[in-house]
Amino acid sequence: MENILRRIGNLHKAIDQVVDRLSIMHDSRLRCKKGCHDCCIDDLSVFEIEALNIRHFNEALLKTEIPHPKGLCAFLDNNGACRIYNQRPYVCRTQGLPLHWIEERENGTEVAMRDICPINNPGTPVENLPEDLCWKIGPFEEQLARLQYDLDKGETRRVKLRDLFAWQKNTAPD
């Protein structure tokens, strides 16, 4: 378990380094601040390896606290801040940044795609940003998938964040 937690911690640190660099480069356009939770959707699922990390470092919260009401992420507090910020999953670490990915079309051609959170849209049109000024979707996801593969010996189980709260195990579904 210690090795798994160390590996996911190292991956999160590497992700944060790239996010920090991009955040500085886009400081004038990023409106995401503590309490902004427009991207904090309900029913988000993560690989089991990230769920293990959250469980390990937030045991008391998961046993004693209740999740945020349905509709938004279960880990938001009453002020819209993340209660597991230091252990937040990969997808939450990269929210708000300009995104870049490659989509393969049916005819076999590849198209470079871009997107950004609507509240961070002011500034250079995202489609005109160079690739190195965007979060490149793919490389870190592959590393995370490899960690999950190593953990599950080939399976890629996912866990809904809301399901991490222990109180739900003793209540009937709504």
Contacts in CASP RR format, 6 or more apart in sequence:
PFRMAT RR
TARGET T0000
AUTHOR 0000-0000-0000
METHOD contacts of the structure
MODEL  1
MENILRRIGNLHKAIDQVVDRLSIMHDSRLRCKKGCHDCCIDDLSVFEIE
ALNIRHFNEALLKTEIPHPKGLCAFLDNNGACRIYNQRPYVCRTQGLPLH
WIEERENGTEVAMRDICPINNPGTPVENLPEDLCWKIGPFEEQLARLQYD
LDKGETRRVKLRDLFAWQKNTAPD
1 52 0 8 1.000
1 56 0 8 1.000
4 49 0 8 1.000
4 52 0 8 1.000
4 147 0 8 1.000
4 151 0 8 1.000
5 52 0 8 1.000
5 53 0 8 1.000
5 56 0 8 1.000
7 147 0 8 1.000
8 49 0 8 1.000
8 50 0 8 1.000
8 52 0 8 1.000
8 53 0 8 1.000
8 147 0 8 1.000
9 53 0 8 1.000
11 90 0 8 1.000
11 140 0 8 1.000
11 143 0 8 1.000
11 144 0 8 1.000
11 147 0 8 1.000
12 87 0 8 1.000
12 90 0 8 1.000
12 93 0 8 1.000
14 140 0 8 1.000
15 90 0 8 1.000
15 93 0 8 1.000
15 94 0 8 1.000
15 140 0 8 1.000
16 93 0 8 1.000
18 135 0 8 1.000
18 140 0 8 1.000
19 93 0 8 1.000
19 94 0 8 1.000
19 97 0 8 1.000
19 135 0 8 1.000
22 97 0 8 1.000
22 98 0 8 1.000
22 133 0 8 1.000
22 134 0 8 1.000
22 135 0 8 1.000
23 30 0 8 1.000
23 97 0 8 1.000
25 133 0 8 1.000
26 97 0 8 1.000
26 98 0 8 1.000
26 120 0 8 1.000
26 133 0 8 1.000
28 123 0 8 1.000
29 120 0 8 1.000
29 121 0 8 1.000
29 122 0 8 1.000
29 123 0 8 1.000
30 96 0 8 1.000
30 97 0 8 1.000
30 120 0 8 1.000
31 119 0 8 1.000
31 120 0 8 1.000
32 39 0 8 1.000
32 95 0 8 1.000
32 96 0 8 1.000
32 117 0 8 1.000
32 119 0 8 1.000
32 120 0 8 1.000
34 81 0 8 1.000
35 79 0 8 1.000
35 80 0 8 1.000
35 81 0 8 1.000
36 119 0 8 1.000
37 72 0 8 1.000
37 73 0 8 1.000
37 76 0 8 1.000
37 80 0 8 1.000
38 117 0 8 1.000
38 119 0 8 1.000
39 95 0 8 1.000
39 96 0 8 1.000
39 117 0 8 1.000
40 72 0 8 1.000
40 73 0 8 1.000
40 75 0 8 1.000
40 76 0 8 1.000
40 80 0 8 1.000
40 82 0 8 1.000
40 92 0 8 1.000
41 71 0 8 1.000
41 72 0 8 1.000
41 73 0 8 1.000
42 70 0 8 1.000
42 71 0 8 1.000
42 72 0 8 1.000
42 73 0 8 1.000
42 74 0 8 1.000
42 162 0 8 1.000
43 160 0 8 1.000
43 162 0 8 1.000
44 73 0 8 1.000
44 89 0 8 1.000
44 91 0 8 1.000
44 160 0 8 1.000
44 161 0 8 1.000
45 158 0 8 1.000
45 159 0 8 1.000
45 160 0 8 1.000
45 161 0 8 1.000
46 54 0 8 1.000
46 89 0 8 1.000
46 90 0 8 1.000
46 91 0 8 1.000
46 158 0 8 1.000
46 159 0 8 1.000
46 161 0 8 1.000
47 144 0 8 1.000
47 145 0 8 1.000
47 147 0 8 1.000
47 148 0 8 1.000
47 156 0 8 1.000
47 157 0 8 1.000
47 158 0 8 1.000
47 159 0 8 1.000
48 148 0 8 1.000
48 151 0 8 1.000
48 152 0 8 1.000
48 157 0 8 1.000
48 158 0 8 1.000
48 159 0 8 1.000
49 144 0 8 1.000
49 147 0 8 1.000
49 148 0 8 1.000
49 151 0 8 1.000
50 89 0 8 1.000
50 90 0 8 1.000
50 144 0 8 1.000
51 159 0 8 1.000
51 161 0 8 1.000
51 164 0 8 1.000
52 151 0 8 1.000
53 87 0 8 1.000
54 62 0 8 1.000
54 84 0 8 1.000
54 87 0 8 1.000
54 89 0 8 1.000
54 161 0 8 1.000
54 164 0 8 1.000
55 62 0 8 1.000
55 164 0 8 1.000
57 84 0 8 1.000
57 86 0 8 1.000
57 87 0 8 1.000
58 83 0 8 1.000
58 84 0 8 1.000
58 87 0 8 1.000
61 83 0 8 1.000
61 84 0 8 1.000
62 164 0 8 1.000
62 165 0 8 1.000
62 166 0 8 1.000
63 166 0 8 1.000
63 167 0 8 1.000
65 83 0 8 1.000
65 165 0 8 1.000
66 165 0 8 1.000
66 167 0 8 1.000
67 74 0 8 1.000
67 75 0 8 1.000
67 162 0 8 1.000
67 165 0 8 1.000
67 168 0 8 1.000
68 74 0 8 1.000
68 75 0 8 1.000
68 76 0 8 1.000
68 77 0 8 1.000
68 78 0 8 1.000
68 80 0 8 1.000
70 162 0 8 1.000
72 80 0 8 1.000
73 82 0 8 1.000
73 161 0 8 1.000
74 161 0 8 1.000
74 162 0 8 1.000
74 164 0 8 1.000
74 165 0 8 1.000
75 82 0 8 1.000
75 83 0 8 1.000
75 84 0 8 1.000
75 88 0 8 1.000
75 161 0 8 1.000
76 82 0 8 1.000
76 83 0 8 1.000
77 83 0 8 1.000
82 88 0 8 1.000
82 92 0 8 1.000
89 161 0 8 1.000
90 140 0 8 1.000
90 141 0 8 1.000
90 144 0 8 1.000
94 135 0 8 1.000
95 117 0 8 1.000
96 116 0 8 1.000
96 117 0 8 1.000
96 120 0 8 1.000
97 116 0 8 1.000
97 120 0 8 1.000
97 134 0 8 1.000
97 135 0 8 1.000
98 114 0 8 1.000
98 115 0 8 1.000
98 116 0 8 1.000
98 120 0 8 1.000
98 126 0 8 1.000
98 129 0 8 1.000
98 133 0 8 1.000
98 134 0 8 1.000
98 135 0 8 1.000
99 113 0 8 1.000
99 114 0 8 1.000
99 115 0 8 1.000
99 116 0 8 1.000
99 134 0 8 1.000
99 135 0 8 1.000
99 137 0 8 1.000
100 112 0 8 1.000
100 113 0 8 1.000
100 114 0 8 1.000
100 129 0 8 1.000
100 131 0 8 1.000
100 134 0 8 1.000
100 135 0 8 1.000
100 136 0 8 1.000
100 137 0 8 1.000
101 112 0 8 1.000
101 113 0 8 1.000
101 136 0 8 1.000
101 137 0 8 1.000
101 138 0 8 1.000
102 110 0 8 1.000
102 111 0 8 1.000
102 112 0 8 1.000
102 113 0 8 1.000
103 110 0 8 1.000
103 111 0 8 1.000
103 113 0 8 1.000
104 110 0 8 1.000
105 111 0 8 1.000
112 131 0 8 1.000
114 126 0 8 1.000
114 127 0 8 1.000
114 129 0 8 1.000
114 134 0 8 1.000
115 126 0 8 1.000
116 126 0 8 1.000
126 134 0 8 1.000
145 156 0 8 1.000
148 156 0 8 1.000
148 157 0 8 1.000
149 155 0 8 1.000
149 156 0 8 1.000
162 168 0 8 1.000
END
